[in-house]
Amino acid sequence: MKDPLRLCVYATVALLAWLLGPWAVLGFAALGFAGYWNARRAGLTRSKCLLKDTRLVLAYLGLLVLVAAAAIIHSLL
């Protein structure tokens, strides 16, 4: 299974570009999470991402999804 590293990179770029809004972070992080989830289910345990372990990458991307969702909800209230 090919490592979906670029999806982790996209999520990190979206985080750094927070000024574009939490919608970008939510989209890229969710895309990255889905990619790593599928890769992990297919047997990938090590990533080229700085975090190395795909469980850590999933935790990182999941946290980004939660933070972005919270920011979106907060902006709507």
N, C-alpha and C positions, 0 to 999 in steps of 0.2 A: 504494500500500500504506500502510495506516495505521501510524504509528509505535507500537510496543508499549512506550512509555515507562513506563506504569504497572507493567509487569513488572520493569523495572529498579528502580523505586521500591520495589516489594514486596521485592526482594532486599536493598536497602539497609536497609529497615525491619527485615527479619529479622536482618541483621547487627548492627544496633544493639540488637536485642532478643535477643542471644545467650544471655541468661539463661534464655530459654525452651528452649534446647537447640539443638544443631547440626542436629537433624532439621528444624527450621523453616527454617534457612538453606539446607540442602540442597534442600528442596522448592521454596522460592521462587526460589532461584538457578537450579535446573534448569528451572523453568517459564519464568523470564525468558530463560535461554539458548536454550531451544527457540523461544520467541517471536521473539527477535532473529535466530536462525538462519534461521527461515522468512521473516522480513521481509527479511533480507539477500539470500536466494536470490531473492526476488521483486523485488529492485532497490533496496531502501532502503540508502542509503550514509551518510546524515546522520540523527542522532537528536536529539530534544529533550532527551535526557539530558545531564547536565553534561559528559560525556566526548565528546559530539558524534559522533565517528566510530564507526560500528557495529562496526568491528573492535576498537576499544578497549573498547566495551561488552561484546562477546563475551569478550574476554580477562579483564575484570573479573569477569563472571559465572562464567566457567570457573574462575578462581582461587577464587571463593567456594565453588563445588562441590567443588573439591579440598580446600580447608581444612576444610570441613564433613565431608567423607568421612573425612579423616584424624582429625578429632576423634572421630567416631563409632567408627572402628576402634580408636583409642587407648583409648576408654572401655570397649571390649569386652575388651581385653587385661588 
